[in-house]
């Protein structure tokens, strides 16, 4: 069991805990120096997903517009070409 846990953690549980504590202190210090708080990160991630969601659907709307514009030309030309090739057969 402990071999599997060591493999999962990448090291022994004690050493992994010490590494996580040290990295957490360093990251906390840097975030404090820049005035960044954990909730700021959460709000930024949320705002990024909301903006991606909105812009994604806006892009789909633009694709739909392009589809309709192209179909206004392509479909009649296709029908005319099919009629002309049908008469030759």
SVG drawing of the C-alpha trace seen along z (x, -y; Angstrom):
<svg xmlns="http://www.w3.org/2000/svg" viewBox="-33 -45 44 47">
<polyline fill="none" stroke="black" stroke-width="0.4" points="0.0,0.0 2.7,-2.5 4.6,-1.8 1.5,-2.7 1.1,-5.9 4.7,-6.8 4.4,-6.3 1.2,-8.4 2.7,-11.3 6.1,-11.1 7.9,-10.8 7.2,-9.8 4.2,-11.4 6.3,-13.4 8.7,-14.8 5.7,-15.6 4.0,-17.5 7.2,-19.5 7.5,-20.4 3.9,-21.5 4.2,-23.7 7.3,-25.4 5.8,-26.0 2.6,-27.2 4.5,-29.8 6.5,-31.0 3.4,-31.3 1.5,-33.0 4.3,-35.5 4.4,-36.3 0.6,-36.7 0.6,-39.0 3.4,-41.1 1.3,-41.6 -1.9,-42.1 -3.6,-39.1 -6.0,-37.2 -7.5,-33.7 -10.9,-35.0 -9.5,-37.3 -8.2,-34.2 -11.6,-32.5 -13.3,-35.6 -10.9,-35.8 -11.4,-32.1 -15.1,-32.5 -15.0,-35.7 -12.8,-33.9 -15.2,-31.0 -18.2,-33.4 -16.4,-35.4 -15.4,-32.3 -19.0,-31.0 -20.4,-34.3 -17.8,-34.7 -18.1,-31.0 -21.8,-31.5 -21.2,-34.8 -18.7,-32.9 -21.4,-30.3 -23.8,-33.1 -21.2,-34.5 -20.7,-31.0 -24.5,-30.8 -24.4,-34.2 -21.6,-33.0 -23.5,-29.9 -26.6,-31.8 -24.7,-34.2 -22.8,-31.5 -25.9,-29.4 -27.7,-32.3 -25.2,-32.0 -24.2,-28.3 -27.7,-26.7 -29.1,-28.6 -25.9,-28.0 -26.0,-24.3 -29.6,-24.0 -28.9,-25.8 -25.9,-23.6 -27.9,-20.5 -30.7,-21.6 -28.2,-22.4 -26.4,-19.0 -29.8,-17.2 -30.9,-18.7 -27.7,-17.4 -28.2,-13.8"/>
</svg>
